[in-house]
Amino acid sequence: MSKLKNTINSILHIDKSFLEKAQKRLDNLTKPQGSLGRLEEFAMRFVAITQNPLPDLNKKVIFTFAGDHGVVDEGVSAYPKEVTHQMVFNFLQGGAGINVLARHAGAEVVVIDIGVDYDFTPLNPHLPRGNIEALFISKKVISGTKNIRKGPAMSKDDAIRCVEVGIELADEYSKKGYKIFATGDMGIGNTTPSSAIAAVLTGKPVSEVTGRGTGINDEALKNKARVIEDAIMINKPDPSDPLDVLSKVGGAEIGGIAGLIIGASANRVPIVIDGFISTAGALIAYSLEPNVKDYMFASHNSTEIGHKVILQKIGLKPILDLDLRLGEGTGSALAMLIIEAGVKIYKEMATFEEAGVSKNE
Amino acid sequence: MSKLKNTINSILHIDKSFLEKAQKRLDNLTKPQGSLGRLEEFAMRFVAITQNPLPDLNKKVIFTFAGDHGVVDEGVSAYPKEVTHQMVFNFLQGGAGINVLARHAGAEVVVIDIGVDYDFTPLNPHLPRGNIEALFISKKVISGTKNIRKGPAMSKDDAIRCVEVGIELADEYSKKGYKIFATGDMGIGNTTPSSAIAAVLTGKPVSEVTGRGTGINDEALKNKARVIEDAIMINKPDPSDPLDVLSKVGGAEIGGIAGLIIGASANRVPIVIDGFISTAGALIAYSLEPNVKDYMFASHNSTEIGHKVILQKIGLKPILDLDLRLGEGTGSALAMLIIEAGVKIYKEMATFEEAGVSKNE
């Protein structure tokens, strides 16, 4: 807990003088002032976060946290639970959506077992060998959450440990020289705890933050909302205590994501937030320390209805709106490309003087 | 004219059976069906346009058409006219926004002098030499348009020639093996003819399609709208004759863009449309032959108010919404990255069977 507290206490607002300096440079480039819109905003924020007037973006990493969910027993997902570990195998072999888009964005993928109900120890003969495309890191805190309709997802100690795992990864990858982080998730059933977290921490009714996840039908959606309402009623998560919410109706991967955001902010590393599950983690982080907002980029606007609600609560405007709802970090990977475009504009364009172009009258 | 007519006559609707085949492949990849949203749409359209079940996207090119505008004499722009040729120099030296974003997208930039009021012949000692970052092609039809407040922008023959230049470039680059084209523009004052075209061909009032361009103030905006109203009143462009509209209130680069779109469609090459000026060209092309719609991707939603009006008229939904208003092809370059992401998803992701992942229940 002291690691978490110390890290949170070290997160400051960004220094706005860097925004102004970056704006000055942007305004002298060969284009009408402000004509590159949000690309300019991304560049300014990147400069202010890193406090580097000529920031690098050469090392990029996407952290895909994986965890299982006991609440799958309640029929909340269109997919069986074993898909979580099967998809971890898919990540390692490079065949998943996140692998394709991370390659496209020039980013590395790190897959973290923080709470999968599967044995990934090296002796397991089913593990993929050779041609591994993503780094696998074992940071298992739990083997899946308990069924939140019947009791808490995990102990408070385990919830804190999950957040600390994220912080440790942020510290490690910041030291290794990575210049931008992104979040991602894998966990069959994890829109259910994400909706529960959204309902508790935004105060919105469950029906307004609960969607179809991987694609359940109307009847299953009604059942899912009932399950979430029951989970909140039975566990009574305390909205003023985000770690209580995480332990009672959350998930290990959501805790890891919250920790990564906190750790990124403490290390002044810009962090891109993927879709609905990642913003549930972001909401935990933001509720613990609102200053983390300064370090986050919201990658996209998911079709999952609770996503918009959380983004509004935090006050983040998404970069892309492409009807994505896959998770894994796929939205993050695409948004990284756009943020990088902004940083390159800032660094590589000629000024009016350099190019011999007349200024406006 | 016969080249234009023949090309238009060869443009067919895309074959929808290719959409279905592509959808089938996408639905078997390791993700919930449809969960990659518009990326899947882009991939399907790309397959159907190229009629290639495994399309390539290795050679990409952005065509930035440059032209001058006599109407600048009426005070419609925040920048002096010489900025058009100065920016062409900037393109060739790699310092402009389009250079940075094209490099980021892995696309080549081709700059076409189709109507600049400047002598780009090789003997001109002011031309940049060495370290040229973009290909320069001279296809000069006119040396700037005439002032449309006083008479037609150019002759009908010149307007047709501009469109044919675009078609010829599309033919040439299709033969050279380029797999995706994009449009871009450079021309101080060219939001004025674009707004005029939008008003005439959509039937909307001038005030609803006229914006601040590079950033004029309220008074200049009022003047700009009056200039456009005068230009339409004096020239009486015929809304049922897009080439009449182009010749009376258009611009050379807008004609070139229209031709490129027509030529791309005839060659079944997907074409990305940049911002407001490019969609004015797209509207000319669409008015000549509505089937071109099947081949176009609208890159982004510009802050220039007439842009949305044209996109709605054609029925295109933009890919990005980043408050851009620079032109040059900058929105195109970014959108190319997103379209390519969709094609890569389609080509590179593993199927459920390949990855050993359980399907939904």
Contacts between the chains, C-beta under 8 A, distances in Angstrom:
chain1	res1	chain2	res2	distance
A	29	B	97	7.8
A	30	B	87	7.0
A	30	B	90	5.5
A	30	B	95	6.3
A	30	B	96	5.8
A	30	B	97	7.5
A	31	B	96	7.7
A	31	B	97	5.4
A	31	B	326	5.3
A	32	B	78	6.9
A	32	B	79	7.5
A	32	B	214	3.9
A	32	B	215	4.9
A	32	B	325	7.4
A	32	B	326	7.0
A	33	B	215	6.5
A	34	B	215	7.4
A	35	B	214	7.0
A	35	B	215	7.5
A	35	B	324	7.0
A	35	B	325	4.9
A	35	B	326	4.2
A	36	B	97	6.4
A	36	B	324	6.1
A	36	B	326	5.7
A	36	B	330	7.0
A	37	B	303	6.8
A	37	B	322	5.0
A	37	B	323	2.9
A	37	B	324	4.8
A	37	B	325	6.9
A	38	B	322	4.3
A	38	B	323	5.3
A	38	B	324	7.9
A	39	B	322	6.3
A	39	B	324	7.2
A	78	B	32	6.9
A	78	B	360	4.3
A	78	B	361	6.6
A	79	B	32	7.5
A	79	B	358	6.9
A	79	B	359	7.9
A	79	B	360	5.2
A	79	B	361	7.2
A	80	B	358	5.3
A	80	B	361	6.5
A	82	B	358	6.0
A	83	B	357	5.9
A	83	B	358	5.4
A	86	B	355	7.1
A	86	B	356	6.1
A	86	B	357	4.3
A	86	B	358	6.4
A	87	B	30	7.0
A	87	B	355	8.0
A	87	B	357	6.2
A	89	B	355	7.1
A	89	B	356	6.9
A	90	B	30	5.5
A	90	B	350	6.1
A	90	B	355	4.3
A	90	B	357	6.0
A	93	B	350	7.2
A	93	B	355	6.9
A	95	B	30	6.3
A	95	B	348	8.0
A	95	B	349	6.1
A	95	B	350	2.7
A	95	B	354	6.4
A	95	B	355	4.9
A	96	B	30	5.8
A	96	B	31	7.7
A	96	B	349	6.9
A	96	B	350	7.1
A	96	B	355	7.6
A	97	B	29	7.8
A	97	B	30	7.5
A	97	B	31	5.4
A	97	B	36	6.4
A	97	B	345	6.2
A	97	B	349	6.0
A	99	B	348	7.8
A	99	B	349	8.0
A	100	B	341	7.8
A	100	B	344	5.2
A	100	B	345	5.4
A	100	B	348	4.6
A	100	B	349	5.6
A	101	B	341	5.9
A	101	B	344	7.5
A	101	B	345	7.2
A	103	B	344	7.6
A	103	B	348	7.7
A	104	B	337	7.7
A	104	B	340	6.9
A	104	B	341	5.3
A	104	B	344	5.5
A	214	B	32	4.0
A	214	B	35	7.0
A	214	B	360	6.8
A	215	B	32	4.9
A	215	B	33	6.4
A	215	B	34	7.4
A	215	B	35	7.5
A	215	B	360	7.0
A	303	B	37	6.8
A	319	B	322	7.5
A	320	B	320	7.2
A	320	B	338	7.8
A	321	B	321	6.5
A	322	B	37	5.0
A	322	B	38	4.3
A	322	B	39	6.2
A	322	B	319	7.5
A	322	B	338	7.2
A	323	B	37	2.9
A	323	B	38	5.3
A	324	B	35	7.0
A	324	B	36	6.1
A	324	B	37	4.8
A	324	B	38	7.9
A	324	B	39	7.3
A	325	B	32	7.4
A	325	B	35	4.9
A	325	B	37	6.9
A	326	B	31	5.2
A	326	B	32	7.0
A	326	B	35	4.2
A	326	B	36	5.7
A	330	B	36	7.0
A	334	B	338	6.6
A	334	B	341	6.0
A	337	B	104	7.7
A	337	B	337	5.3
A	337	B	341	8.0
A	338	B	320	7.8
A	338	B	322	7.2
A	338	B	334	6.6
A	340	B	104	6.9
A	341	B	100	7.8
A	341	B	101	5.9
A	341	B	104	5.3
A	341	B	334	6.0
A	341	B	337	8.0
A	344	B	100	5.2
A	344	B	101	7.6
A	344	B	103	7.6
A	344	B	104	5.5
A	345	B	97	6.3
A	345	B	100	5.4
A	345	B	101	7.2
A	348	B	95	8.0
A	348	B	99	7.8
A	348	B	100	4.6
A	348	B	103	7.7
A	349	B	95	6.1
A	349	B	96	6.9
A	349	B	97	6.0
A	349	B	99	8.0
A	349	B	100	5.6
A	350	B	90	6.1
A	350	B	93	7.2
A	350	B	94	8.0
A	350	B	95	2.7
A	350	B	96	7.1
A	354	B	95	6.4
A	355	B	86	7.1
A	355	B	87	8.0
A	355	B	89	7.1
A	355	B	90	4.3
A	355	B	93	6.9
A	355	B	95	5.0
A	355	B	96	7.6
A	356	B	86	6.2
A	356	B	89	6.9
A	357	B	83	5.9
A	357	B	86	4.3
A	357	B	87	6.2
A	357	B	90	6.0
A	358	B	79	6.9
A	358	B	80	5.3
A	358	B	82	6.0
A	358	B	83	5.4
A	358	B	86	6.4
A	359	B	79	7.9
A	360	B	78	4.3
A	360	B	79	5.1
A	360	B	214	6.8
A	360	B	215	7.0
A	361	B	78	6.6
A	361	B	79	7.2
A	361	B	80	6.4
